[in-house]
Amino acid sequence: MGWIARLMLIAGNLVASWFVARDALNFPVMSFVAALFLFVSLVALLAFWPTIARLFREMIDIDKPK
């Protein structure tokens, strides 16, 4: 479980570095906010995965000739 948190914090670090300089005093806060946003997005994707997969399957089936 710790490696998941570590990966999220590393990804948050990467995303925050795109928008905030690493020398900035608020970089750790922005890094944590980015990691938290990524974590919430991942949980939402996993929670709604059956619905999302069904919608994609329906979109693919619509394009097939009958």
N, C-alpha and C positions, 0 to 999 in steps of 0.2 A: 504494500500500500504506500510505503514511503517513496518508492520510485515513481509512482504516478504523480505525487505531489511535487517531486523534484523535476519531473519532465514539464509539468504545468508551469512551475516557476521559471524554468529555463526558457520556455516558449514565451511567457510573459515578459521576461527580460529582453528577448529578441524583439518582440512587438513594441515594447516601450522605447527601445533604443532607436526605432524608426522615427519617433515623434519627439523624444526628449533626449537631450545630451546626457551622457553618462556622468558628467561632472556636475550636473544640476543637483541641487539639494533635495528636490522632490522626486528624484529618479527612483528610489526604492518604493515610494508610495505609488508612483505611476506603474512601476513594474508589477506590484502586487495587484493593482486594479486591473491591469491587462490579464494577469494570470487568473484572477477571479472571473473576469468576463469569459475567458476561454473555458474555464471549468463549468460555468453556468451554461454556456452554449453546448458543451459536450453532453451535459446531463439532460438538457432539453432535447437534443438530437436523439439520445438513447431513449428517452421517455416517449417521444412521439415517433419512433422508428417504424412501428407497424403501420401507422397512418401514412407516413411519408412514403414507405415502400409500396403501399397499395395505390397511392396516387401516381407514382412513377409507373407501376405496372399498368394502370388504366391508360395513362398517356401513351405508353408503348403499344397497347392493344388497339387503341383508336387509329393509329397510323397504319396498321396492317390491313391489307385488302380483304374483303369478306367474300 
